Amino acid sequence: MNTTEKTKSKAVANKSKSGNKISQAEKMKNNDESSDLLEFFVDELKDIYWAENHLLKALPEMKEAATTAELEKAIEQHIAETKNQVVRLDKIFKILDEKAEGKKCEAMAGLVKEAQEIVEDTEDDSIVRDVAIIFASQKVEHYEIATYGSLKALAQIMGKANIVSLLEETLVEEKNCDVNLSKLATGFINQRAMKE
C-alpha cells in the first residue's frame, strides 16, 4: 500500500471513528482500485435507467398494435413490471448516494426503433404482427437480462447485498417475461400466423 492509499484509508477510518456517516460510494471512491469499477457500475445503471424509461414510452404503442388479447395482457403486465423496475433503480441510486438520472442507451434506442418499424411493416389486426411484436420484444428482454445479470454480478463482487437483491428481483421478472413471450409464440400465435 503506497502513501496515498494509506492516507485515504486513515481518512475513512477517522471519519468512521468520529461518528460521521459516509456513504458506501464514498468508501469505495477512497479505494483507487474499486473507484473505477464503481464509476462503471453507476454509468451502466444510468444506461439501463434511460432504457427502462424509454421502454415505458414505447410499450403502450406495442400493446395498442397487438392483435390478440393474450399479447396485450402480456405487454400490460410488462408495463407494470417496468414501472416497478424503475422504482428499484431509484432505490439503488439512493443507496449509492447518486442522482437517479439516465444516460442515453443506444442499444435500447435501436431495439425500440426496430420494434416500431416492425409494427409499421406488418398489417393491422394480423397475427403476423403479433409474431413480429413478440420477436422484437424478446430482443429487448434478452438485452435487459444480459444487463441486469451483469449488474448483479458486479454488485456481488463489490459486496452490495442490498443492491444484489433488488437487481435479482428485476432479473427474475425479465426472465419470466421472456419465457411467457415464448409460450405465447409457440402456444398458438406462430401456428395461426402460418394460416394467415
C-alpha positions in Angstrom: 0.0 0.0 0.0 1.5 3.3 -1.0 1.4 6.5 1.0 -1.7 7.9 -0.8 -3.6 4.7 -0.2 -2.6 4.7 3.5 -3.8 8.3 3.8 -7.1 7.6 2.2 -7.6 4.5 4.4 -6.8 6.5 7.5 -9.2 9.3 6.5 -12.0 6.7 6.0 -11.2 5.1 9.4 -11.1 8.5 11.1 -14.4 9.6 9.7 -16.0 6.3 10.8 -14.5 6.6 14.4 -15.7 10.2 14.7 -19.2 9.1 14.1 -19.6 10.9 10.8 -21.6 8.8 8.4 -20.0 8.3 5.0 -21.8 6.6 2.0 -20.8 3.3 0.6 -20.0 5.1 -2.6 -17.5 7.4 -0.8 -15.9 4.4 0.9 -15.4 2.8 -2.5 -14.2 6.0 -4.0 -11.5 6.2 -1.4 -10.1 2.9 -2.7 -8.4 3.6 -6.1 -8.9 0.0 -7.3 -12.6 -0.1 -6.8 -13.5 3.5 -7.7 -13.2 2.8 -11.4 -15.4 -0.2 -11.0 -18.0 1.8 -9.0 -17.9 4.5 -11.7 -18.5 1.9 -14.4 -21.3 0.4 -12.4 -23.1 3.7 -11.9 -22.6 4.5 -15.6 -24.3 1.3 -16.5 -27.1 1.9 -14.1 -27.7 5.3 -15.8 -27.8 3.4 -19.1 -30.5 0.9 -18.1 -32.4 3.7 -16.2 -32.7 5.6 -19.5 -33.6 2.3 -21.3 -36.4 1.4 -18.9 -37.9 4.9 -19.1 -37.7 4.9 -22.9 -39.3 1.4 -22.9 -42.2 2.7 -20.8 -43.0 5.2 -23.6 -42.8 2.5 -26.3 -44.7 -0.4 -24.6 -48.2 1.2 -24.7 -47.8 1.6 -28.5 -46.8 -2.0 -28.8 -49.9 -3.0 -26.7 -52.1 -1.0 -28.9 -50.7 -2.6 -32.0 -51.1 -6.1 -30.7 -53.8 -8.2 -32.3 -54.5 -10.9 -29.7 -55.8 -10.2 -26.2 -53.2 -12.6 -24.8 -50.3 -10.5 -26.2 -52.0 -7.2 -25.0 -52.2 -8.7 -21.5 -48.5 -9.8 -21.5 -47.5 -6.3 -22.6 -49.7 -4.7 -19.9 -48.0 -6.9 -17.3 -44.6 -5.9 -18.6 -45.6 -2.2 -18.3 -46.4 -2.7 -14.7 -43.2 -4.6 -14.0 -41.1 -2.0 -15.8 -42.6 0.8 -13.6 -41.5 -1.2 -10.6 -38.1 -1.8 -12.1 -37.6 2.0 -12.4 -38.6 2.3 -8.7 -35.9 -0.3 -7.8 -33.3 1.5 -9.9 -34.2 4.7 -8.0 -33.6 2.8 -4.7 -30.2 1.6 -6.0 -29.2 5.2 -6.9 -30.3 6.3 -3.4 -28.2 3.5 -1.7 -25.2 4.7 -3.7 -25.9 8.3 -2.9 -26.1 9.0 -6.6 -28.6 11.1 -8.5 -31.1 8.9 -10.4 -30.6 10.0 -14.0 -30.4 8.4 -17.3 -27.7 8.3 -20.0 -29.0 7.5 -23.5 -28.8 3.8 -24.1 -28.1 3.4 -27.8 -28.9 -0.3 -27.7 -32.4 0.2 -26.3 -33.0 3.2 -28.6 -32.1 0.9 -31.5 -34.3 -2.0 -30.3 -37.3 0.2 -29.8 -36.8 1.8 -33.2 -36.7 -1.6 -34.8 -39.8 -2.7 -32.9 -41.6 0.4 -34.2 -40.5 -0.4 -37.8 -41.7 -4.0 -37.4 -45.2 -2.7 -36.4 -45.2 -0.3 -39.4 -44.2 -3.1 -41.8 -47.0 -5.5 -40.7 -50.7 -5.3 -41.4 -53.2 -4.1 -38.7 -55.0 -6.8 -36.9 -52.8 -9.6 -38.3 -51.3 -12.4 -36.4 -48.1 -11.9 -38.2 -47.9 -8.5 -36.5 -48.1 -10.3 -33.1 -45.3 -12.6 -34.2 -43.3 -9.6 -35.1 -44.0 -7.8 -31.7 -43.0 -10.9 -29.8 -39.9 -11.2 -31.9 -38.9 -7.6 -31.2 -39.9 -7.8 -27.5 -37.7 -10.9 -26.9 -34.7 -9.0 -28.3 -35.5 -6.3 -25.7 -35.8 -8.9 -23.0 -32.5 -10.6 -23.9 -30.8 -7.2 -23.7 -32.3 -6.5 -20.3 -31.5 -10.0 -19.0 -27.8 -9.5 -20.0 -27.7 -6.1 -18.5 -29.3 -7.0 -15.1 -27.3 -10.2 -14.9 -24.0 -8.3 -15.4 -25.0 -5.5 -12.9 -25.9 -8.2 -10.4 -22.5 -9.9 -10.8 -20.7 -6.5 -10.2 -22.9 -5.7 -7.2 -22.0 -9.1 -5.7 -18.2 -8.6 -6.2 -18.5 -5.1 -4.6 -20.3 -6.6 -1.6 -23.6 -4.8 -2.1 -26.0 -7.4 -0.9 -29.0 -4.9 -0.8 -28.4 -3.9 -4.4 -27.9 -7.5 -5.4 -31.4 -8.4 -4.1 -33.0 -5.5 -6.0 -31.3 -6.5 -9.2 -32.2 -10.1 -8.7 -35.9 -9.2 -8.4 -35.8 -7.4 -11.8 -33.7 -10.2 -13.4 -36.3 -12.8 -12.4 -39.1 -10.6 -13.9 -37.2 -10.2 -17.1 -36.6 -13.9 -17.5 -40.2 -14.7 -16.7 -41.4 -12.2 -19.3 -39.1 -13.8 -21.9 -40.5 -17.3 -21.0 -44.1 -16.0 -21.2 -43.5 -14.5 -24.6 -42.0 -17.8 -25.9 -45.1 -19.6 -24.6 -47.4 -17.3 -26.4 -45.4 -17.6 -29.7 -45.1 -21.4 -29.6 -48.5 -22.0 -28.0 -50.7 -20.6 -30.8 -49.5 -17.4 -32.3 -46.8 -18.8 -34.6 -49.2 -21.6 -35.8 -52.0 -19.1 -36.5 -49.6 -16.9 -38.4 -48.8 -19.8 -40.7 -52.5 -19.9 -41.8 -52.9 -16.2 -42.5 
